[in-house]
């Protein structure tokens, strides 16, 4: 008799290499300002449209790189809507990141979405799997992404 975690491991291993793309999300100035307030990072390039227009190479405000990164769970959830339900799953836990880069800034008013590729899955405890995904945060109309991150998640089973 196979257990919930064994069935989940088999299901997810079959999906390694598969990729899904989520819905677009618009990053507006209010969201950038709220992130600046939450992190106490009030550089003009993020929160002052007049100064950014005059002094920034982008001529508009840009999202903090860490704001873009913090959107990954939301963007990934949108992309994973078609993933199979895993019986006995009780929690999904953010375990960390292996590699993060911000190739292109996300300008105010930009639309972003995640492209998620499952690149690895392994059983790490008797009741947990670890998933590794390559998440690319695409920017509508830009050749390079706003963020590329390898995320680690732990799935805990009853």
JOCOR-V283726 format. One record per run of one state. SS is the DSSP state (hx for helix, st for strand, lp for the rest). FROM is the first residue (numbers start at 1). LEN is the number of residues. If there is no record, write none. Layout:
ss:SS from:FROM len:LEN
ss:SS from:FROM len:LEN
//
This chain:
ss:lp from:1 len:3
ss:hx from:4 len:10
ss:lp from:14 len:5
ss:st from:19 len:3
ss:lp from:22 len:3
ss:st from:25 len:2
ss:lp from:27 len:2
ss:hx from:29 len:11
ss:lp from:40 len:4
ss:hx from:44 len:4
ss:lp from:48 len:1
ss:hx from:49 len:7
ss:lp from:56 len:6
ss:st from:62 len:1
ss:lp from:63 len:2
ss:hx from:65 len:6
ss:lp from:71 len:1
ss:hx from:72 len:8
ss:lp from:80 len:9
ss:st from:89 len:13
ss:lp from:102 len:5
ss:st from:107 len:1
ss:lp from:108 len:3
ss:st from:111 len:15
ss:lp from:126 len:2
ss:st from:128 len:12
ss:lp from:140 len:7
ss:st from:147 len:11
ss:lp from:158 len:1
//
